[in-house]
């Protein structure tokens, strides 16, 4: 520190503060949000902290200063977090007849309230589904009001709640559904549904999840002030606490399932959260297995928020994974992944 200029001393102090914040972010996924509800919000900005550490690393490396060791160490410690945030290369193996294509998409009620000034949004979503031709389609924030007919799916399970405005979830399948059900989430308009699908000689349980929303509008940056930022902070911390309880209900339900599992949907939380770790458990994150880039699934300006996921049983191979971020007909982007389910010995 003595040999540093006053400017570099100030930069290093900031570097140390960012490093401490990053270490805190590394620990938070292992701490229940109800214990530290305000700190849990920190997981949302962990990607920014990781990127800032990289900037510091480059800054010190250019000057050949030993202060670079701090950020280098932080990045090495967080290598598993980095792969959850960004993948340099993906995977797209050749298509085989036995591949299973799964699509998950929060359709935001098919634009029922005209958030997007386009009356043809429902038809565009229908055309996109037809083009992708998935074998399994999971839709969150589903609304029957759009009156869309997905005729290519002979089997379906739809759950809707509400009085004036009915909303819920849907699982469409080309495979026969032999069992189905819902996990009710107390004190919430969100829910989880599941369906057991017969695929060849095996049965796979597919969960479609939609956890408590943190209620952040994509245009929030245009009208935020100090008082509103405090309310948003409290709202997010309360939502994360609620999500913890919801994730524990889901985890308990999954433990009783004897079939191999595929879990997909809108978790409304980052890959650095306790909720993510709790639901994923020993399952594989399809983005980490085969995705590339940031995997941004929520249309939030200037920040790559990945809050929609596909988790699969360890025995299931992920051959490809793509988030269609160019398809802007909801506040979320559709995810399409190709899977191989090996036969049991």
Secondary structure as the mmCIF struct_conf table of DSSP 4:
data_model
#
loop_
_struct_conf.conf_type_id
_struct_conf.id
_struct_conf.beg_label_comp_id
_struct_conf.beg_label_asym_id
_struct_conf.beg_label_seq_id
_struct_conf.end_label_comp_id
_struct_conf.end_label_asym_id
_struct_conf.end_label_seq_id
TURN_TY1_P TURN_TY1_P1 UNK A 2 UNK A 3
BEND BEND1 UNK A 4 UNK A 4
HELX_RH_AL_P HELX_RH_AL_P1 UNK A 6 UNK A 28
TURN_TY1_P TURN_TY1_P2 UNK A 29 UNK A 30
BEND BEND2 UNK A 31 UNK A 31
TURN_TY1_P TURN_TY1_P3 UNK A 33 UNK A 35
BEND BEND3 UNK A 36 UNK A 36
HELX_RH_AL_P HELX_RH_AL_P2 UNK A 37 UNK A 40
HELX_RH_3T_P HELX_RH_3T_P1 UNK A 41 UNK A 45
HELX_RH_AL_P HELX_RH_AL_P3 UNK A 46 UNK A 63
TURN_TY1_P TURN_TY1_P4 UNK A 64 UNK A 64
TURN_TY1_P TURN_TY1_P5 UNK A 66 UNK A 67
HELX_RH_AL_P HELX_RH_AL_P4 UNK A 68 UNK A 77
TURN_TY1_P TURN_TY1_P6 UNK A 78 UNK A 78
HELX_RH_AL_P HELX_RH_AL_P5 UNK A 79 UNK A 85
STRN STRN1 UNK A 87 UNK A 87
BEND BEND4 UNK A 88 UNK A 88
STRN STRN2 UNK A 92 UNK A 92
HELX_LH_PP_P HELX_LH_PP_P1 UNK A 93 UNK A 95
TURN_TY1_P TURN_TY1_P7 UNK A 97 UNK A 98
STRN STRN3 UNK A 100 UNK A 106
HELX_RH_AL_P HELX_RH_AL_P6 UNK A 108 UNK A 111
TURN_TY1_P TURN_TY1_P8 UNK A 112 UNK A 113
BEND BEND5 UNK A 115 UNK A 117
TURN_TY1_P TURN_TY1_P9 UNK A 119 UNK A 120
HELX_RH_AL_P HELX_RH_AL_P7 UNK A 121 UNK A 132
BEND BEND6 UNK A 135 UNK A 135
STRN STRN4 UNK A 136 UNK A 142
HELX_RH_3T_P HELX_RH_3T_P2 UNK A 144 UNK A 146
TURN_TY1_P TURN_TY1_P10 UNK A 151 UNK A 152
BEND BEND7 UNK A 154 UNK A 154
STRN STRN5 UNK A 155 UNK A 161
BEND BEND8 UNK A 163 UNK A 165
STRN STRN6 UNK A 167 UNK A 173
BEND BEND9 UNK A 174 UNK A 175
STRN STRN7 UNK A 176 UNK A 184
TURN_TY1_P TURN_TY1_P11 UNK A 186 UNK A 187
BEND BEND10 UNK A 189 UNK A 189
STRN STRN8 UNK A 191 UNK A 199
TURN_TY1_P TURN_TY1_P12 UNK A 200 UNK A 201
STRN STRN9 UNK A 202 UNK A 210
HELX_LH_PP_P HELX_LH_PP_P2 UNK A 211 UNK A 213
TURN_TY1_P TURN_TY1_P13 UNK A 218 UNK A 219
HELX_RH_3T_P HELX_RH_3T_P3 UNK A 220 UNK A 222
BEND BEND11 UNK A 223 UNK A 223
HELX_RH_AL_P HELX_RH_AL_P8 UNK A 226 UNK A 255
TURN_TY1_P TURN_TY1_P14 UNK A 256 UNK A 256
BEND BEND12 UNK A 259 UNK A 259
STRN STRN10 UNK A 260 UNK A 266
BEND BEND13 UNK A 268 UNK A 269
TURN_TY1_P TURN_TY1_P15 UNK A 271 UNK A 272
BEND BEND14 UNK A 273 UNK A 273
HELX_RH_AL_P HELX_RH_AL_P9 UNK A 274 UNK A 280
TURN_TY1_P TURN_TY1_P16 UNK A 281 UNK A 282
BEND BEND15 UNK A 283 UNK A 283
STRN STRN11 UNK A 284 UNK A 285
HELX_RH_AL_P HELX_RH_AL_P10 UNK A 286 UNK A 290
STRN STRN12 UNK A 293 UNK A 293
TURN_TY1_P TURN_TY1_P17 UNK A 294 UNK A 294
STRN STRN13 UNK A 298 UNK A 298
TURN_TY1_P TURN_TY1_P18 UNK A 301 UNK A 302
BEND BEND16 UNK A 303 UNK A 303
STRN STRN14 UNK A 305 UNK A 305
STRN STRN15 UNK A 308 UNK A 312
TURN_TY1_P TURN_TY1_P19 UNK A 314 UNK A 315
STRN STRN16 UNK A 316 UNK A 323
TURN_TY1_P TURN_TY1_P20 UNK A 325 UNK A 326
BEND BEND17 UNK A 329 UNK A 331
STRN STRN17 UNK A 332 UNK A 332
STRN STRN18 UNK A 335 UNK A 341
HELX_LH_PP_P HELX_LH_PP_P3 UNK A 342 UNK A 344
#
